């Protein structure tokens, strides 16, 4: 009889523990989407800070102008990319792109949503990349066309903590 009571008490405690864990998980599941929706709505209401980067220039120098970009985590930005040169260039910054949330990219009459890692801009092209910086860190920027990075078409991007 003692063994049965002890076993029943242990099962009762396990049942209470399981119930408490379920309630906590349910509370987390119900609360998290609401908080996420509230926070993302607040972020999307931010007026984006605009930053313009030129890929090359009118005299065909192989460089990004500016070649050092700084953003703050938790802030919304519009990165305007322009290519005034006579040749195509790429804006390649995969690690940076993995640490931001892209709202959209617009070029001409096309709007692209989702993960973006690289953009090709043909001569005279312009693109607008709207994003929210997420993870602080330092990231590299380059144009992977053979000879371009070697000639100086490189840069760095910093996302600073938003405090």
Secondary structure, DSSP 8 states (H G I E B T S, - for coil): -HHHHHHHHHHHHHHHHHHHHHHHHHHHHHHHHHHHHHHHHHHHHS--EEEEEEES-TT----EESSEEEEETT-EEEEEEE--SSS-EEEE-HHHHHTEEEEEEEETTEEE-S---EEEE-TT-EEEEEEEE-S-EEEEEE--STTTTTTT-EEEEEEE---
